[in-house]
Amino acid sequence: MHDLLRSIRDEPRSPHPPRRVWRDWALVAVLVPFAVLEGLLRPELPWRFASAAIVVALVPTLLWRRTRPLLMVVIGFGVSGLAPVLLPGATLESVTLVFLLLLPYALLRWGSGREAALGLAFILAKVALGAAAGQLSPVDLVAGFAVLSATAALGLALRWRARARQRELEQVKLLERERLARDLHDTVAHHVSAMAIRAQAGLAMAPSDPAAATDALHVIEAEASRALAEMRGMVRVLRHDRPAGPPPQPDPDTRLADLATLAGPTRSGPPVDVDITGDLGDLPSPVRTAIFRIAQESVTNARRHARHAKRIEVRVSADPTSVRLRVSDDGEGGPRATGAAGYGLVGMIERAGLLGGTCEAGPDPGRGWTVTAVLPRSGSAT
């Protein structure tokens, strides 16, 4: 109970309450003449002109009900409660005063937990004093409590809905950041790793084979161009001033035939053998992309970290329900570095998990390292 009370007390205000919109001014423009007309046309109201003046003076509280909800509740309900004291016999029976229900609604919708507790306590105290002074009958008291409770509940419901919507947006942003992080690692980092490997090979072979060094420079240039193109695609996704329309996607519509490009020139690393079997023609684009990116990252890691490896094998097979990827090498066994931050394996596991599949990596019993991924053909978690 103590924790519940503390959480209510520490509840912050709803973020970014609108100060005033055109509807607020329209409401004031309607209520002020309505209150004046009510004072003129209802002679049975006690102190009708004074009552109309009080109602007109309270109408502007609607303009600050979102930014100063507690203060407006105190002014609105406080003045209406003091009216019978200042004007003997006046009960402020004006129909126009129904707008005061917007104040507790705004208090629960926009105010902090502390403000809401104080404001509701003030309103209940005002009602209790009115009942004790004989200004409210039991029927009026019950009806007023029901209407006030419904108004407060509506404010809380809309506040909860807005909070839930905000949490959904934050979750979408988090997932988008994770996706961009995977794309950045699996695309740009792949090309940068390839450039580093080629540069090392070119430096090593330059004294004895200048032609090999020239070939390495050509490969580095091609990899840099591809990395720059993919980086520009990601920048377009991140920019806020991009043209209207669906956002561009960093991942192209990858085909499994593109796995053959992973073999590439082999002077700077072990050769890559790619074998694709089974019916893969109707795979959804997310599955094709995931298979390619996981294989790409696995081959890059093998070329960088597999000591004394002589081959890298990429095997893709399919059955009616799933697609299986296996990337293995014959390098020396034992623990293998996965980069300073270790995001490669994390990204592969995330890619597979988002599609309802699995991805595992580890050393083989003898020597070598194997990455295995199994994805459902449907490309969705079940």
N, C-alpha and C positions, 0 to 999 in steps of 0.2 A: 504494500500500500504506500509505504514511504517512497519507494522508487517511482511509483505511478504519479504521485503528487509532484515529485521533483522533476519528472519528465514533462509534466504539464507546465510547471513553472518555467522551465528552461526552453520551452518551445519558442523558436524565433518567429519573427513576423514573416508573413508570406512575402517572397521576393518580388520586387518590381510592381508594386501596386500602381494602377493608373491614377494620376492625380485628378484630372477632370477631363471628361469627354463631352461630346455634344449632347448626349442623352441627359447628363446632369443638368446642363443649362436648360434643356427643354423641360425637364421635370420641374425645375424651379419656376420657369415661365408659366407652367400650367398650375402649380399649387398656389402661387401667390394670388392671382386673381380669383381662384376658386375659394380661397380662405376669405377674401374680401367679400365676394358674393354671398358666401354662407353667413357672414356677419350681418349683411344687409337684408337677407331674405329669410332669416330665422329669428323672428322677434321673441320666440320663447326662450332663447338662450340667455342665461343671466350674464350681465356684463358683456353683452355680445360684441360691442365694438372693441373693448379692451381685450377680450378673448381673441378676436380676429387679429388684433395687433400683435399679441403674443405668438400666435400661430405663424403669422408672417415673419416675425423676428426669428423663429426657430427653423424656418425652411432652409436658410443658407447653411445649416449644419450638414446638409446633404453634400455640399461641395467639398467638405474635408473629411467625410466619413471613412475614406480608405486610408488616408495618410495620418489622420489623428483620430482613430476610432474611439479610444477610451475617452478623450476629452469631449468629443461630440456626444457620446452617450451620457456623460455627466451633465453637459449643458442641456441636452434635450429632455431627459427624464427629470433632471433636477429642477429646471424651470417649470415644467408641467406639474411637478409635485408641490412647488412653492406657490403656484397660482392661487389655490384656495386660501392660503394664508394672507397673501397680498390683497386678494380681492374676495372678501367674505361672501360666501354663497356661490362663487364661481367654481365650476367643476370641469371646465374645459371639455365640454361634450362635443366639440367640433369634429365632424367626420374627417376633415382634412388632416387631423392629427394621426391618421393611420400611417402616414409616411414615417413616423417614428420607429416603426418596425424595421425599416431599412438600417437603422443604427445598430441594433444588436446583430443583425445579419452581417453587416460589415465588420463588426467587432470580432465575430467568430471566423469570418472569412479572411481578414487581413491582419488582425491584431496578433500580438505575441500571446503566449500562454499566460503570462502574468497579467497583461492587460485584459484578456478575456475573463480571467477569474475575478479581478477587481470590478470590471464592468457588470458582469452578471450579478455579483454580490450587491452592487449599488442598485441595480434594477429591482432585484428581489426585496431589498430593504425599502425601496420606494413603494412597491406594491403592498408590502406588509403594513407600512405606516398608513397607506390609504385605506386598507381594509380595517385597521384598528380605529381610524377616525370615522368610520361609517360611510366613506365615499364609494366603497365597492360592496355590492351584494355578494353573497356566496356564489351565485350563478355567474356574475361578472368575473369574479375571482378565478373560478375554474376555467371559464372560457378564455380569459386573458392569459392564464398560465399555459393553456393548450396552444394558443396562437403563438405565444412567445417561444415555447419549446419547439414548435414546428419551424419557426423562423431561424432559431439557433441551429437546429439540426440541418436545415438546408445550407446554412453557411459552412458548417463543418463538412457536409458531404461534398460540396464544391471545392473546399480546401483540400480534402483528401484526394479528390479526383485530379486536381491540378498537381498535387505532390506526386501522385502515381504516374501521371503523364511526364513529369520532370524526370522521375527515376527511369522511365522507359527511354527517354531521350538520352540520358546519361549512359545507359546501357548500350544504346545504339552507337553512341560516340566511342565508347570503349571498344566495342567489337570492331568498329571501323579503324580505330588506331591499331588494334592488333592485326587486322588484315593488312594494313599498309606496312606494318613492321615486317610481317612475313614476306610481303611482296618485295620490300626493299632488300631483305636478306637474301631471298631466293633468286632475285633477278640481278640487281646491281652488284651485290656482293659476289655473285657467281662470276660476273664479267671481270670484276676487279681482281678476284683470285686468279682467274685465267691470265690476266695481264701480268700479275706478279710472277706466276710460274713461267710464262714465256720470257719475261725479262731476265729471270735467273738463268734460264737455259741459253738465251742469247748471249749473256755475259760470259757464261762458261765456255761457249763454243766459238766466240768471236775470234780469239787468237788463231785457232786452227782451221775454222770454217767460216769465213766472213759471209758466205751465202746463207748459212743457217741463221746468223744474226740478223741478216736482212729479212729473211722469212719471218723471224720472230717479231720484228718491228711491224711487218704487215699485219700479222695476227693481232698484235697489240692495238694497232690502229682500228681494225675491224671491231674488236671487242669494245674499245672505247666509244666508237660510234653507236653501237647497240646499247651500251650502258647509258649514254647521254640521251638517246631517244626514249628509253624506258624511264629515266629519271624525269624527263620533261612530262611524260604522261602522268607520273605521280604528282608532280607539281600542279598540273591542271586540276587534278582531283582535290588538292588541298587549297587551291586558291578560292577566295570568297567572291571574286569579281568575274568568275568564269561566265560565259554566255548561258542564257536560260536553256533548260532542257535536261535530259538525263545526264548524269555525270559520266565522264569517260572512265573506263575501267583500265587499270594498269595491266591486268593479265589479258593478253590476246586470246582469241579462240584457238587454243592449242589443239593440234592433232597429234595422235599417238605416233604417226609417222615421223614427227619432229624428233622423236627419241633418237633417231639415227644421227642427228646432228651432235649428240653428246660424244660420239666417237671422235670426230674431229681429227686434226693432226696429232700424231702421237710421239713426237720427238721429246716433249718435255714430261712425259708420264707414260704409264702403262697403257697398252691399247684397250679399247672398250669394245666389247662384243654385245650387240643388242639383238634380242630375239623376241618376236611378238607372235603369239599364237592365240587361237580362239576367235570368236565373233565379237569384234570390238567396234562395229560400224555404227551402232545406235547409242553409244554412251553419251550421257549429258555432258555439256561443256564443263561444269564444275569438276566432274570426275576425271575427264581428260586432263584438265589443268593440274589437278592435284597429283595425278600419276606422273605427269611430266616434271612438276616442280620437285616432288620427292626424289625422283630419279636423278634430276639435275643436281640437287644438293648432295645426294649420296655419292655421285661420281666426283663432284668437286672435293668432298672430304676425302675420298679414297686417293685421289691424285695428290692431295696435299699431305696426307698423314700416313698412308699405307707404305711402310718402309720395305724396300726391296720387293715391291709387288711387280709381278710380271703380267697380270691380266686383271681386268675388271669386267664382270659379267652383269648385264641388265636383262632380266627375264620378265616378260609381261604375259600373263595368261588369263583367260576368262572362262567362266561357266555361266549357266543361265541366271545365277543370282549375284555373283560377285566378280570382282577383278582383283587379281593378285600381282603384286610387284615384288621382285627380289633382286637386290643389288648386292653383289659380293665381290671380294677381291682375295688374293692369295698373299697379302702382305704378312709381315711378322705379327704374331698375336700379342695379347696384353692390352692394357689400358691405352686408349687412343685419345689424343687431345681433340676437342671439338670447337676450338676457338676460345678467345678470351672471355666472352660472355656466355657461350654455350647456347646460342639461340637457334642454331641450325636444327638440332634434334627436337627442340621444343616446338619450332615452327612446323616440322613434319608431323609431329604427333597432333598438333592442333588442326592442321589441314585434314588429316584423316578423321579425327574425332568430330569435326563439324559436319562431315558427310556420313556419320554413323559407322565409320570404319576404325581400324586399328593400325598402329605403326610401331614396330619394335626394332631395336638395333643393339648389336652386341658382338663380341668376339666369337669366332668359331672354335670348336674343340681343339683342332690342330693349329692351324694358322689362318689368318684372314679375318675379315670382318663382314657381317651381313646385315643388311637392312631389309625388313619385310613389311609390306603394307597390304592390307586387305580392305577393299572398299566395296560397298554395295553398288550394284549396277544402277539403282534408282537415283543414287546421289543424294539421299536424305536419310536422316536418322529415323529408326523405327521405334 
